[in-house]
Amino acid sequence: MKKFLLATVGLVALVGMAAPASAADMAVKARPPAPVLAPIYNWTGFYIGGNGGWGQSHSCWNFVDAVGVAVADGCRERSGGLVGGQIGYRWQASQWVFGLEAQGDWADLSNQRISLFNPAFSTRTKTDGIGLFTGQIGYAWNAALFYVKGGAAVTSNRFSILDNAYRR
């Protein structure tokens, strides 16, 4: 039995010597982290979006009577909500960005009051649509785009003269 125990201890010692020694080894240094590259922003492409808000309008009306004299009927302020959307395309060349955009809004800007020219009538002004067609030029700086835009605007306006006696 002593021989068997001695043989087992010898075998374990022999196997233990065959295993790699790790106590004396130095730890492997970690690799330095890969450099983080800043993302490159590119403003080229189509875009679509929605918008909403509040709008105001100011308009003045003059009437020409039968003898050709202009009579001022006064000015009107009107305001109301706007809801719409836009679609556009931008392209970037180096840091410069160029673009085109079309925007359309439904509007509810209206005002009605008794005419100053003839109190037997009321006048009503209403704007129910606004459209914008613009060009843009800008400068891209990292994730920011600074730009100016200009173009043309069109509106759908209606002016109505209402007979107050007929409305009663």
Chimera marker file (.cmm) of the C-alpha trace (Angstrom):
<marker_set name="trace">
<marker id="1" x="0.000" y="0.000" z="0.000" r="1" g="1" b="0" radius="0.5"/>
<marker id="2" x="2.880" y="2.320" z="0.784" r="1" g="1" b="0" radius="0.5"/>
<marker id="3" x="4.307" y="1.649" z="-2.644" r="1" g="1" b="0" radius="0.5"/>
<marker id="4" x="0.987" y="2.483" z="-4.282" r="1" g="1" b="0" radius="0.5"/>
<marker id="5" x="0.700" y="5.749" z="-2.338" r="1" g="1" b="0" radius="0.5"/>
<marker id="6" x="4.283" y="6.653" z="-3.169" r="1" g="1" b="0" radius="0.5"/>
<marker id="7" x="3.700" y="5.893" z="-6.873" r="1" g="1" b="0" radius="0.5"/>
<marker id="8" x="0.579" y="8.092" z="-6.938" r="1" g="1" b="0" radius="0.5"/>
<marker id="9" x="2.381" y="11.009" z="-5.320" r="1" g="1" b="0" radius="0.5"/>
<marker id="10" x="5.265" y="10.586" z="-7.764" r="1" g="1" b="0" radius="0.5"/>
<marker id="11" x="2.873" y="10.526" z="-10.742" r="1" g="1" b="0" radius="0.5"/>
<marker id="12" x="1.088" y="13.699" z="-9.579" r="1" g="1" b="0" radius="0.5"/>
<marker id="13" x="4.442" y="15.413" z="-9.109" r="1" g="1" b="0" radius="0.5"/>
<marker id="14" x="5.534" y="14.333" z="-12.589" r="1" g="1" b="0" radius="0.5"/>
<marker id="15" x="2.336" y="15.640" z="-14.196" r="1" g="1" b="0" radius="0.5"/>
<marker id="16" x="2.653" y="18.869" z="-12.226" r="1" g="1" b="0" radius="0.5"/>
<marker id="17" x="6.126" y="19.465" z="-13.624" r="1" g="1" b="0" radius="0.5"/>
<marker id="18" x="4.859" y="19.037" z="-17.167" r="1" g="1" b="0" radius="0.5"/>
<marker id="19" x="2.273" y="21.868" z="-16.743" r="1" g="1" b="0" radius="0.5"/>
<marker id="20" x="3.440" y="25.390" z="-17.653" r="1" g="1" b="0" radius="0.5"/>
<marker id="21" x="4.520" y="27.544" z="-14.794" r="1" g="1" b="0" radius="0.5"/>
<marker id="22" x="2.500" y="30.739" z="-14.489" r="1" g="1" b="0" radius="0.5"/>
<marker id="23" x="3.550" y="32.218" z="-11.197" r="1" g="1" b="0" radius="0.5"/>
<marker id="24" x="6.789" y="33.572" z="-12.554" r="1" g="1" b="0" radius="0.5"/>
<marker id="25" x="5.300" y="34.873" z="-15.831" r="1" g="1" b="0" radius="0.5"/>
<marker id="26" x="4.588" y="38.578" z="-16.162" r="1" g="1" b="0" radius="0.5"/>
<marker id="27" x="1.104" y="39.699" z="-17.160" r="1" g="1" b="0" radius="0.5"/>
<marker id="28" x="0.605" y="40.551" z="-20.828" r="1" g="1" b="0" radius="0.5"/>
<marker id="29" x="0.115" y="44.265" z="-21.365" r="1" g="1" b="0" radius="0.5"/>
<marker id="30" x="-3.239" y="45.208" z="-22.864" r="1" g="1" b="0" radius="0.5"/>
<marker id="31" x="-3.232" y="46.653" z="-26.348" r="1" g="1" b="0" radius="0.5"/>
<marker id="32" x="-3.628" y="50.385" z="-26.495" r="1" g="1" b="0" radius="0.5"/>
<marker id="33" x="-7.182" y="51.342" z="-27.444" r="1" g="1" b="0" radius="0.5"/>
<marker id="34" x="-7.834" y="52.029" z="-31.102" r="1" g="1" b="0" radius="0.5"/>
<marker id="35" x="-8.067" y="55.744" z="-31.859" r="1" g="1" b="0" radius="0.5"/>
<marker id="36" x="-11.632" y="56.983" z="-31.997" r="1" g="1" b="0" radius="0.5"/>
<marker id="37" x="-12.293" y="58.737" z="-35.257" r="1" g="1" b="0" radius="0.5"/>
<marker id="38" x="-14.728" y="61.616" z="-35.287" r="1" g="1" b="0" radius="0.5"/>
<marker id="39" x="-17.735" y="60.838" z="-37.452" r="1" g="1" b="0" radius="0.5"/>
<marker id="40" x="-17.749" y="62.585" z="-40.794" r="1" g="1" b="0" radius="0.5"/>
<marker id="41" x="-21.035" y="64.379" z="-41.377" r="1" g="1" b="0" radius="0.5"/>
<marker id="42" x="-22.443" y="64.681" z="-44.841" r="1" g="1" b="0" radius="0.5"/>
<marker id="43" x="-25.474" y="66.876" z="-45.437" r="1" g="1" b="0" radius="0.5"/>
<marker id="44" x="-26.135" y="65.549" z="-48.945" r="1" g="1" b="0" radius="0.5"/>
<marker id="45" x="-29.552" y="64.002" z="-49.517" r="1" g="1" b="0" radius="0.5"/>
<marker id="46" x="-33.314" y="64.372" z="-49.576" r="1" g="1" b="0" radius="0.5"/>
<marker id="47" x="-35.324" y="65.323" z="-46.521" r="1" g="1" b="0" radius="0.5"/>
<marker id="48" x="-38.984" y="65.694" z="-45.608" r="1" g="1" b="0" radius="0.5"/>
<marker id="49" x="-40.544" y="67.191" z="-42.511" r="1" g="1" b="0" radius="0.5"/>
<marker id="50" x="-43.583" y="68.710" z="-40.882" r="1" g="1" b="0" radius="0.5"/>
<marker id="51" x="-44.163" y="72.025" z="-39.191" r="1" g="1" b="0" radius="0.5"/>
<marker id="52" x="-46.782" y="73.887" z="-37.256" r="1" g="1" b="0" radius="0.5"/>
<marker id="53" x="-47.128" y="77.164" z="-35.467" r="1" g="1" b="0" radius="0.5"/>
<marker id="54" x="-48.809" y="80.517" z="-35.383" r="1" g="1" b="0" radius="0.5"/>
<marker id="55" x="-48.898" y="83.188" z="-38.083" r="1" g="1" b="0" radius="0.5"/>
<marker id="56" x="-49.916" y="86.820" z="-38.399" r="1" g="1" b="0" radius="0.5"/>
<marker id="57" x="-50.850" y="88.927" z="-41.379" r="1" g="1" b="0" radius="0.5"/>
<marker id="58" x="-51.405" y="92.649" z="-41.900" r="1" g="1" b="0" radius="0.5"/>
<marker id="59" x="-53.152" y="94.115" z="-44.927" r="1" g="1" b="0" radius="0.5"/>
<marker id="60" x="-54.700" y="97.436" z="-45.912" r="1" g="1" b="0" radius="0.5"/>
<marker id="61" x="-57.520" y="97.897" z="-48.423" r="1" g="1" b="0" radius="0.5"/>
<marker id="62" x="-58.408" y="100.899" z="-50.580" r="1" g="1" b="0" radius="0.5"/>
<marker id="63" x="-61.517" y="101.236" z="-52.719" r="1" g="1" b="0" radius="0.5"/>
<marker id="64" x="-61.902" y="103.339" z="-55.831" r="1" g="1" b="0" radius="0.5"/>
<marker id="65" x="-65.322" y="104.982" z="-56.070" r="1" g="1" b="0" radius="0.5"/>
<marker id="66" x="-67.278" y="105.689" z="-59.268" r="1" g="1" b="0" radius="0.5"/>
<marker id="67" x="-65.482" y="108.966" z="-59.955" r="1" g="1" b="0" radius="0.5"/>
<marker id="68" x="-62.017" y="107.407" z="-59.518" r="1" g="1" b="0" radius="0.5"/>
<marker id="69" x="-61.198" y="108.643" z="-56.010" r="1" g="1" b="0" radius="0.5"/>
<marker id="70" x="-59.410" y="106.121" z="-53.769" r="1" g="1" b="0" radius="0.5"/>
<marker id="71" x="-60.981" y="105.705" z="-50.350" r="1" g="1" b="0" radius="0.5"/>
<marker id="72" x="-59.089" y="103.886" z="-47.600" r="1" g="1" b="0" radius="0.5"/>
<marker id="73" x="-61.067" y="101.210" z="-45.795" r="1" g="1" b="0" radius="0.5"/>
<marker id="74" x="-58.436" y="100.668" z="-43.136" r="1" g="1" b="0" radius="0.5"/>
<marker id="75" x="-56.021" y="97.940" z="-42.247" r="1" g="1" b="0" radius="0.5"/>
<marker id="76" x="-56.629" y="94.508" z="-40.796" r="1" g="1" b="0" radius="0.5"/>
<marker id="77" x="-54.596" y="92.293" z="-38.528" r="1" g="1" b="0" radius="0.5"/>
<marker id="78" x="-55.326" y="88.614" z="-38.598" r="1" g="1" b="0" radius="0.5"/>
<marker id="79" x="-53.683" y="85.654" z="-36.959" r="1" g="1" b="0" radius="0.5"/>
<marker id="80" x="-54.196" y="81.936" z="-36.601" r="1" g="1" b="0" radius="0.5"/>
<marker id="81" x="-52.684" y="78.494" z="-36.763" r="1" g="1" b="0" radius="0.5"/>
<marker id="82" x="-50.447" y="77.037" z="-39.467" r="1" g="1" b="0" radius="0.5"/>
<marker id="83" x="-49.785" y="73.369" z="-40.233" r="1" g="1" b="0" radius="0.5"/>
<marker id="84" x="-47.762" y="72.022" z="-43.140" r="1" g="1" b="0" radius="0.5"/>
<marker id="85" x="-44.675" y="70.321" z="-44.390" r="1" g="1" b="0" radius="0.5"/>
<marker id="86" x="-41.548" y="70.713" z="-46.456" r="1" g="1" b="0" radius="0.5"/>
<marker id="87" x="-39.439" y="68.654" z="-48.797" r="1" g="1" b="0" radius="0.5"/>
<marker id="88" x="-35.982" y="69.456" z="-50.034" r="1" g="1" b="0" radius="0.5"/>
<marker id="89" x="-32.592" y="68.338" z="-51.229" r="1" g="1" b="0" radius="0.5"/>
<marker id="90" x="-29.150" y="69.429" z="-50.085" r="1" g="1" b="0" radius="0.5"/>
<marker id="91" x="-25.741" y="68.643" z="-51.538" r="1" g="1" b="0" radius="0.5"/>
<marker id="92" x="-22.402" y="69.221" z="-49.899" r="1" g="1" b="0" radius="0.5"/>
<marker id="93" x="-19.150" y="70.211" z="-51.633" r="1" g="1" b="0" radius="0.5"/>
<marker id="94" x="-16.297" y="70.327" z="-49.135" r="1" g="1" b="0" radius="0.5"/>
<marker id="95" x="-17.664" y="72.380" z="-46.221" r="1" g="1" b="0" radius="0.5"/>
<marker id="96" x="-20.209" y="74.262" z="-48.368" r="1" g="1" b="0" radius="0.5"/>
<marker id="97" x="-23.804" y="73.043" z="-48.534" r="1" g="1" b="0" radius="0.5"/>
<marker id="98" x="-26.346" y="74.052" z="-51.206" r="1" g="1" b="0" radius="0.5"/>
<marker id="99" x="-30.036" y="73.232" z="-51.176" r="1" g="1" b="0" radius="0.5"/>
<marker id="100" x="-33.524" y="73.695" z="-52.571" r="1" g="1" b="0" radius="0.5"/>
<marker id="101" x="-36.731" y="73.454" z="-50.546" r="1" g="1" b="0" radius="0.5"/>
<marker id="102" x="-40.483" y="73.655" z="-51.108" r="1" g="1" b="0" radius="0.5"/>
<marker id="103" x="-42.861" y="74.245" z="-48.206" r="1" g="1" b="0" radius="0.5"/>
<marker id="104" x="-46.641" y="74.316" z="-48.083" r="1" g="1" b="0" radius="0.5"/>
<marker id="105" x="-48.839" y="75.293" z="-45.148" r="1" g="1" b="0" radius="0.5"/>
<marker id="106" x="-52.529" y="75.217" z="-44.477" r="1" g="1" b="0" radius="0.5"/>
<marker id="107" x="-53.464" y="78.440" z="-42.700" r="1" g="1" b="0" radius="0.5"/>
<marker id="108" x="-56.462" y="79.795" z="-40.848" r="1" g="1" b="0" radius="0.5"/>
<marker id="109" x="-55.810" y="83.524" z="-40.773" r="1" g="1" b="0" radius="0.5"/>
<marker id="110" x="-59.052" y="85.488" z="-40.961" r="1" g="1" b="0" radius="0.5"/>
<marker id="111" x="-60.671" y="88.745" z="-39.857" r="1" g="1" b="0" radius="0.5"/>
<marker id="112" x="-64.122" y="90.243" z="-40.434" r="1" g="1" b="0" radius="0.5"/>
<marker id="113" x="-65.397" y="93.711" z="-39.547" r="1" g="1" b="0" radius="0.5"/>
<marker id="114" x="-67.820" y="96.418" z="-40.611" r="1" g="1" b="0" radius="0.5"/>
<marker id="115" x="-66.494" y="98.461" z="-43.506" r="1" g="1" b="0" radius="0.5"/>
<marker id="116" x="-65.278" y="101.974" z="-42.718" r="1" g="1" b="0" radius="0.5"/>
<marker id="117" x="-66.160" y="102.998" z="-46.274" r="1" g="1" b="0" radius="0.5"/>
<marker id="118" x="-69.840" y="101.958" z="-46.003" r="1" g="1" b="0" radius="0.5"/>
<marker id="119" x="-71.194" y="100.576" z="-42.688" r="1" g="1" b="0" radius="0.5"/>
<marker id="120" x="-73.949" y="98.696" z="-44.573" r="1" g="1" b="0" radius="0.5"/>
<marker id="121" x="-71.252" y="96.239" z="-45.616" r="1" g="1" b="0" radius="0.5"/>
<marker id="122" x="-68.742" y="94.070" z="-43.816" r="1" g="1" b="0" radius="0.5"/>
<marker id="123" x="-65.400" y="93.075" z="-45.209" r="1" g="1" b="0" radius="0.5"/>
<marker id="124" x="-63.726" y="89.752" z="-44.574" r="1" g="1" b="0" radius="0.5"/>
<marker id="125" x="-60.128" y="88.816" z="-45.329" r="1" g="1" b="0" radius="0.5"/>
<marker id="126" x="-58.907" y="85.240" z="-45.152" r="1" g="1" b="0" radius="0.5"/>
<marker id="127" x="-55.596" y="83.503" z="-45.862" r="1" g="1" b="0" radius="0.5"/>
<marker id="128" x="-55.954" y="79.736" z="-46.119" r="1" g="1" b="0" radius="0.5"/>
<marker id="129" x="-52.686" y="78.656" z="-47.715" r="1" g="1" b="0" radius="0.5"/>
<marker id="130" x="-49.014" y="79.649" z="-47.821" r="1" g="1" b="0" radius="0.5"/>
<marker id="131" x="-46.286" y="78.280" z="-50.080" r="1" g="1" b="0" radius="0.5"/>
<marker id="132" x="-42.542" y="78.878" z="-50.013" r="1" g="1" b="0" radius="0.5"/>
<marker id="133" x="-39.899" y="78.043" z="-52.605" r="1" g="1" b="0" radius="0.5"/>
<marker id="134" x="-36.374" y="78.693" z="-51.356" r="1" g="1" b="0" radius="0.5"/>
<marker id="135" x="-32.713" y="78.166" z="-52.106" r="1" g="1" b="0" radius="0.5"/>
<marker id="136" x="-30.114" y="77.678" z="-49.378" r="1" g="1" b="0" radius="0.5"/>
<marker id="137" x="-26.377" y="78.140" z="-49.011" r="1" g="1" b="0" radius="0.5"/>
<marker id="138" x="-24.571" y="77.135" z="-45.859" r="1" g="1" b="0" radius="0.5"/>
<marker id="139" x="-21.392" y="76.096" z="-44.142" r="1" g="1" b="0" radius="0.5"/>
<marker id="140" x="-21.047" y="72.746" z="-42.359" r="1" g="1" b="0" radius="0.5"/>
<marker id="141" x="-19.002" y="72.719" z="-39.173" r="1" g="1" b="0" radius="0.5"/>
<marker id="142" x="-18.811" y="69.303" z="-37.497" r="1" g="1" b="0" radius="0.5"/>
<marker id="143" x="-22.426" y="68.301" z="-36.792" r="1" g="1" b="0" radius="0.5"/>
<marker id="144" x="-23.763" y="71.848" z="-37.243" r="1" g="1" b="0" radius="0.5"/>
<marker id="145" x="-25.001" y="73.500" z="-40.417" r="1" g="1" b="0" radius="0.5"/>
<marker id="146" x="-25.169" y="77.283" z="-40.590" r="1" g="1" b="0" radius="0.5"/>
<marker id="147" x="-27.125" y="78.542" z="-43.578" r="1" g="1" b="0" radius="0.5"/>
<marker id="148" x="-29.132" y="81.370" z="-45.084" r="1" g="1" b="0" radius="0.5"/>
<marker id="149" x="-32.046" y="80.929" z="-47.405" r="1" g="1" b="0" radius="0.5"/>
<marker id="150" x="-34.135" y="83.111" z="-49.636" r="1" g="1" b="0" radius="0.5"/>
<marker id="151" x="-36.811" y="82.684" z="-52.242" r="1" g="1" b="0" radius="0.5"/>
<marker id="152" x="-40.415" y="83.387" z="-53.046" r="1" g="1" b="0" radius="0.5"/>
<marker id="153" x="-43.655" y="83.043" z="-51.109" r="1" g="1" b="0" radius="0.5"/>
<marker id="154" x="-47.190" y="82.696" z="-52.415" r="1" g="1" b="0" radius="0.5"/>
<marker id="155" x="-50.437" y="82.889" z="-50.472" r="1" g="1" b="0" radius="0.5"/>
<marker id="156" x="-54.048" y="82.045" z="-51.065" r="1" g="1" b="0" radius="0.5"/>
<marker id="157" x="-55.972" y="85.151" z="-49.962" r="1" g="1" b="0" radius="0.5"/>
<marker id="158" x="-59.646" y="85.954" z="-50.230" r="1" g="1" b="0" radius="0.5"/>
<marker id="159" x="-61.313" y="89.299" z="-49.736" r="1" g="1" b="0" radius="0.5"/>
<marker id="160" x="-65.103" y="89.339" z="-49.460" r="1" g="1" b="0" radius="0.5"/>
<marker id="161" x="-67.634" y="92.158" z="-49.185" r="1" g="1" b="0" radius="0.5"/>
<marker id="162" x="-70.722" y="91.065" z="-47.271" r="1" g="1" b="0" radius="0.5"/>
<marker id="163" x="-74.087" y="92.844" z="-47.212" r="1" g="1" b="0" radius="0.5"/>
<marker id="164" x="-75.022" y="93.339" z="-43.547" r="1" g="1" b="0" radius="0.5"/>
<marker id="165" x="-78.726" y="93.826" z="-44.353" r="1" g="1" b="0" radius="0.5"/>
<marker id="166" x="-78.858" y="90.492" z="-46.216" r="1" g="1" b="0" radius="0.5"/>
<marker id="167" x="-77.185" y="88.620" z="-43.366" r="1" g="1" b="0" radius="0.5"/>
<marker id="168" x="-79.807" y="89.588" z="-40.740" r="1" g="1" b="0" radius="0.5"/>
<link id1="1" id2="2" r="1" g="1" b="0" radius="0.2"/>
<link id1="2" id2="3" r="1" g="1" b="0" radius="0.2"/>
<link id1="3" id2="4" r="1" g="1" b="0" radius="0.2"/>
<link id1="4" id2="5" r="1" g="1" b="0" radius="0.2"/>
<link id1="5" id2="6" r="1" g="1" b="0" radius="0.2"/>
<link id1="6" id2="7" r="1" g="1" b="0" radius="0.2"/>
<link id1="7" id2="8" r="1" g="1" b="0" radius="0.2"/>
<link id1="8" id2="9" r="1" g="1" b="0" radius="0.2"/>
<link id1="9" id2="10" r="1" g="1" b="0" radius="0.2"/>
<link id1="10" id2="11" r="1" g="1" b="0" radius="0.2"/>
<link id1="11" id2="12" r="1" g="1" b="0" radius="0.2"/>
<link id1="12" id2="13" r="1" g="1" b="0" radius="0.2"/>
<link id1="13" id2="14" r="1" g="1" b="0" radius="0.2"/>
<link id1="14" id2="15" r="1" g="1" b="0" radius="0.2"/>
<link id1="15" id2="16" r="1" g="1" b="0" radius="0.2"/>
<link id1="16" id2="17" r="1" g="1" b="0" radius="0.2"/>
<link id1="17" id2="18" r="1" g="1" b="0" radius="0.2"/>
<link id1="18" id2="19" r="1" g="1" b="0" radius="0.2"/>
<link id1="19" id2="20" r="1" g="1" b="0" radius="0.2"/>
<link id1="20" id2="21" r="1" g="1" b="0" radius="0.2"/>
<link id1="21" id2="22" r="1" g="1" b="0" radius="0.2"/>
<link id1="22" id2="23" r="1" g="1" b="0" radius="0.2"/>
<link id1="23" id2="24" r="1" g="1" b="0" radius="0.2"/>
<link id1="24" id2="25" r="1" g="1" b="0" radius="0.2"/>
<link id1="25" id2="26" r="1" g="1" b="0" radius="0.2"/>
<link id1="26" id2="27" r="1" g="1" b="0" radius="0.2"/>
<link id1="27" id2="28" r="1" g="1" b="0" radius="0.2"/>
<link id1="28" id2="29" r="1" g="1" b="0" radius="0.2"/>
<link id1="29" id2="30" r="1" g="1" b="0" radius="0.2"/>
<link id1="30" id2="31" r="1" g="1" b="0" radius="0.2"/>
<link id1="31" id2="32" r="1" g="1" b="0" radius="0.2"/>
<link id1="32" id2="33" r="1" g="1" b="0" radius="0.2"/>
<link id1="33" id2="34" r="1" g="1" b="0" radius="0.2"/>
<link id1="34" id2="35" r="1" g="1" b="0" radius="0.2"/>
<link id1="35" id2="36" r="1" g="1" b="0" radius="0.2"/>
<link id1="36" id2="37" r="1" g="1" b="0" radius="0.2"/>
<link id1="37" id2="38" r="1" g="1" b="0" radius="0.2"/>
<link id1="38" id2="39" r="1" g="1" b="0" radius="0.2"/>
<link id1="39" id2="40" r="1" g="1" b="0" radius="0.2"/>
<link id1="40" id2="41" r="1" g="1" b="0" radius="0.2"/>
<link id1="41" id2="42" r="1" g="1" b="0" radius="0.2"/>
<link id1="42" id2="43" r="1" g="1" b="0" radius="0.2"/>
<link id1="43" id2="44" r="1" g="1" b="0" radius="0.2"/>
<link id1="44" id2="45" r="1" g="1" b="0" radius="0.2"/>
<link id1="45" id2="46" r="1" g="1" b="0" radius="0.2"/>
<link id1="46" id2="47" r="1" g="1" b="0" radius="0.2"/>
<link id1="47" id2="48" r="1" g="1" b="0" radius="0.2"/>
<link id1="48" id2="49" r="1" g="1" b="0" radius="0.2"/>
<link id1="49" id2="50" r="1" g="1" b="0" radius="0.2"/>
<link id1="50" id2="51" r="1" g="1" b="0" radius="0.2"/>
<link id1="51" id2="52" r="1" g="1" b="0" radius="0.2"/>
<link id1="52" id2="53" r="1" g="1" b="0" radius="0.2"/>
<link id1="53" id2="54" r="1" g="1" b="0" radius="0.2"/>
<link id1="54" id2="55" r="1" g="1" b="0" radius="0.2"/>
<link id1="55" id2="56" r="1" g="1" b="0" radius="0.2"/>
<link id1="56" id2="57" r="1" g="1" b="0" radius="0.2"/>
<link id1="57" id2="58" r="1" g="1" b="0" radius="0.2"/>
<link id1="58" id2="59" r="1" g="1" b="0" radius="0.2"/>
<link id1="59" id2="60" r="1" g="1" b="0" radius="0.2"/>
<link id1="60" id2="61" r="1" g="1" b="0" radius="0.2"/>
<link id1="61" id2="62" r="1" g="1" b="0" radius="0.2"/>
<link id1="62" id2="63" r="1" g="1" b="0" radius="0.2"/>
<link id1="63" id2="64" r="1" g="1" b="0" radius="0.2"/>
<link id1="64" id2="65" r="1" g="1" b="0" radius="0.2"/>
<link id1="65" id2="66" r="1" g="1" b="0" radius="0.2"/>
<link id1="66" id2="67" r="1" g="1" b="0" radius="0.2"/>
<link id1="67" id2="68" r="1" g="1" b="0" radius="0.2"/>
<link id1="68" id2="69" r="1" g="1" b="0" radius="0.2"/>
<link id1="69" id2="70" r="1" g="1" b="0" radius="0.2"/>
<link id1="70" id2="71" r="1" g="1" b="0" radius="0.2"/>
<link id1="71" id2="72" r="1" g="1" b="0" radius="0.2"/>
<link id1="72" id2="73" r="1" g="1" b="0" radius="0.2"/>
<link id1="73" id2="74" r="1" g="1" b="0" radius="0.2"/>
<link id1="74" id2="75" r="1" g="1" b="0" radius="0.2"/>
<link id1="75" id2="76" r="1" g="1" b="0" radius="0.2"/>
<link id1="76" id2="77" r="1" g="1" b="0" radius="0.2"/>
<link id1="77" id2="78" r="1" g="1" b="0" radius="0.2"/>
<link id1="78" id2="79" r="1" g="1" b="0" radius="0.2"/>
<link id1="79" id2="80" r="1" g="1" b="0" radius="0.2"/>
<link id1="80" id2="81" r="1" g="1" b="0" radius="0.2"/>
<link id1="81" id2="82" r="1" g="1" b="0" radius="0.2"/>
<link id1="82" id2="83" r="1" g="1" b="0" radius="0.2"/>
<link id1="83" id2="84" r="1" g="1" b="0" radius="0.2"/>
<link id1="84" id2="85" r="1" g="1" b="0" radius="0.2"/>
<link id1="85" id2="86" r="1" g="1" b="0" radius="0.2"/>
<link id1="86" id2="87" r="1" g="1" b="0" radius="0.2"/>
<link id1="87" id2="88" r="1" g="1" b="0" radius="0.2"/>
<link id1="88" id2="89" r="1" g="1" b="0" radius="0.2"/>
<link id1="89" id2="90" r="1" g="1" b="0" radius="0.2"/>
<link id1="90" id2="91" r="1" g="1" b="0" radius="0.2"/>
<link id1="91" id2="92" r="1" g="1" b="0" radius="0.2"/>
<link id1="92" id2="93" r="1" g="1" b="0" radius="0.2"/>
<link id1="93" id2="94" r="1" g="1" b="0" radius="0.2"/>
<link id1="94" id2="95" r="1" g="1" b="0" radius="0.2"/>
<link id1="95" id2="96" r="1" g="1" b="0" radius="0.2"/>
<link id1="96" id2="97" r="1" g="1" b="0" radius="0.2"/>
<link id1="97" id2="98" r="1" g="1" b="0" radius="0.2"/>
<link id1="98" id2="99" r="1" g="1" b="0" radius="0.2"/>
<link id1="99" id2="100" r="1" g="1" b="0" radius="0.2"/>
<link id1="100" id2="101" r="1" g="1" b="0" radius="0.2"/>
<link id1="101" id2="102" r="1" g="1" b="0" radius="0.2"/>
<link id1="102" id2="103" r="1" g="1" b="0" radius="0.2"/>
<link id1="103" id2="104" r="1" g="1" b="0" radius="0.2"/>
<link id1="104" id2="105" r="1" g="1" b="0" radius="0.2"/>
<link id1="105" id2="106" r="1" g="1" b="0" radius="0.2"/>
<link id1="106" id2="107" r="1" g="1" b="0" radius="0.2"/>
<link id1="107" id2="108" r="1" g="1" b="0" radius="0.2"/>
<link id1="108" id2="109" r="1" g="1" b="0" radius="0.2"/>
<link id1="109" id2="110" r="1" g="1" b="0" radius="0.2"/>
<link id1="110" id2="111" r="1" g="1" b="0" radius="0.2"/>
<link id1="111" id2="112" r="1" g="1" b="0" radius="0.2"/>
<link id1="112" id2="113" r="1" g="1" b="0" radius="0.2"/>
<link id1="113" id2="114" r="1" g="1" b="0" radius="0.2"/>
<link id1="114" id2="115" r="1" g="1" b="0" radius="0.2"/>
<link id1="115" id2="116" r="1" g="1" b="0" radius="0.2"/>
<link id1="116" id2="117" r="1" g="1" b="0" radius="0.2"/>
<link id1="117" id2="118" r="1" g="1" b="0" radius="0.2"/>
<link id1="118" id2="119" r="1" g="1" b="0" radius="0.2"/>
<link id1="119" id2="120" r="1" g="1" b="0" radius="0.2"/>
<link id1="120" id2="121" r="1" g="1" b="0" radius="0.2"/>
<link id1="121" id2="122" r="1" g="1" b="0" radius="0.2"/>
<link id1="122" id2="123" r="1" g="1" b="0" radius="0.2"/>
<link id1="123" id2="124" r="1" g="1" b="0" radius="0.2"/>
<link id1="124" id2="125" r="1" g="1" b="0" radius="0.2"/>
<link id1="125" id2="126" r="1" g="1" b="0" radius="0.2"/>
<link id1="126" id2="127" r="1" g="1" b="0" radius="0.2"/>
<link id1="127" id2="128" r="1" g="1" b="0" radius="0.2"/>
<link id1="128" id2="129" r="1" g="1" b="0" radius="0.2"/>
<link id1="129" id2="130" r="1" g="1" b="0" radius="0.2"/>
<link id1="130" id2="131" r="1" g="1" b="0" radius="0.2"/>
<link id1="131" id2="132" r="1" g="1" b="0" radius="0.2"/>
<link id1="132" id2="133" r="1" g="1" b="0" radius="0.2"/>
<link id1="133" id2="134" r="1" g="1" b="0" radius="0.2"/>
<link id1="134" id2="135" r="1" g="1" b="0" radius="0.2"/>
<link id1="135" id2="136" r="1" g="1" b="0" radius="0.2"/>
<link id1="136" id2="137" r="1" g="1" b="0" radius="0.2"/>
<link id1="137" id2="138" r="1" g="1" b="0" radius="0.2"/>
<link id1="138" id2="139" r="1" g="1" b="0" radius="0.2"/>
<link id1="139" id2="140" r="1" g="1" b="0" radius="0.2"/>
<link id1="140" id2="141" r="1" g="1" b="0" radius="0.2"/>
<link id1="141" id2="142" r="1" g="1" b="0" radius="0.2"/>
<link id1="142" id2="143" r="1" g="1" b="0" radius="0.2"/>
<link id1="143" id2="144" r="1" g="1" b="0" radius="0.2"/>
<link id1="144" id2="145" r="1" g="1" b="0" radius="0.2"/>
<link id1="145" id2="146" r="1" g="1" b="0" radius="0.2"/>
<link id1="146" id2="147" r="1" g="1" b="0" radius="0.2"/>
<link id1="147" id2="148" r="1" g="1" b="0" radius="0.2"/>
<link id1="148" id2="149" r="1" g="1" b="0" radius="0.2"/>
<link id1="149" id2="150" r="1" g="1" b="0" radius="0.2"/>
<link id1="150" id2="151" r="1" g="1" b="0" radius="0.2"/>
<link id1="151" id2="152" r="1" g="1" b="0" radius="0.2"/>
<link id1="152" id2="153" r="1" g="1" b="0" radius="0.2"/>
<link id1="153" id2="154" r="1" g="1" b="0" radius="0.2"/>
<link id1="154" id2="155" r="1" g="1" b="0" radius="0.2"/>
<link id1="155" id2="156" r="1" g="1" b="0" radius="0.2"/>
<link id1="156" id2="157" r="1" g="1" b="0" radius="0.2"/>
<link id1="157" id2="158" r="1" g="1" b="0" radius="0.2"/>
<link id1="158" id2="159" r="1" g="1" b="0" radius="0.2"/>
<link id1="159" id2="160" r="1" g="1" b="0" radius="0.2"/>
<link id1="160" id2="161" r="1" g="1" b="0" radius="0.2"/>
<link id1="161" id2="162" r="1" g="1" b="0" radius="0.2"/>
<link id1="162" id2="163" r="1" g="1" b="0" radius="0.2"/>
<link id1="163" id2="164" r="1" g="1" b="0" radius="0.2"/>
<link id1="164" id2="165" r="1" g="1" b="0" radius="0.2"/>
<link id1="165" id2="166" r="1" g="1" b="0" radius="0.2"/>
<link id1="166" id2="167" r="1" g="1" b="0" radius="0.2"/>
<link id1="167" id2="168" r="1" g="1" b="0" radius="0.2"/>
</marker_set>
